[in-house]
Amino acid sequence: MSAPSSYRHGLRVRIGGIDGPRGILLQCGGGAYWRVKLDRGEWIHPDRLVVDGVGDVLGGSCAQCDLPYKTTPGNPICDACDASANGPRERFDVPRPRRWNARLQRRYPNE
């Protein structure tokens, strides 16, 4: 297990490996200990954490936070460290979803 000094509150992680359950790493008890709240609602101890990211390859350990991370080949740092240094990638790469106007859809159903 990595040193807790590299943990960050609110970090998106996977437990046990790159295909493990997703969760959020949280600092609890006034900073006394760390827990992971899984997306399905369970609370567990952080064991064999992998920083969640885009891609399907285990990237070794991040050059900044020293935690293993999920990535595409060739990235030296995890997505969380990249986002803290350069801003979130989603802001530039992901197009905004089209808004669906429910009021107009009900008013003109055949158009």
C-alpha positions, 0 to 999 in steps of 0.5 A: 500500500502506498504512503498515505502522504500521497492520498488526496481528499476526493480522489476518484479511485478503484479498489484492488485493480484497474477493473475494481469497484469505483469510489472516492477517497475521503479523509475522515475523523478530522484527518485521523484516517482514510476511507473509501466510499464506493459508488454503490454506497459501501464504506471500506478501508483503502487497500490496493488503490488505483487512481481512476482515469481514462484508458484501460492500461495500468500505468505503473505509479504516477510521477507526482503522487506515486500511486498506481493509475489507470491510463492510456499508454504513454502518460507519465502522470495520472489524470488527477495530477494532470487535471490539478496542473493543467485544468480538467481535460473534459473542459476541452475534449468533451463536447457539451450535450445537446439540450432537449426542450421537454416543453417544445417536445410536448407541444409539437410531438410530430415535428 
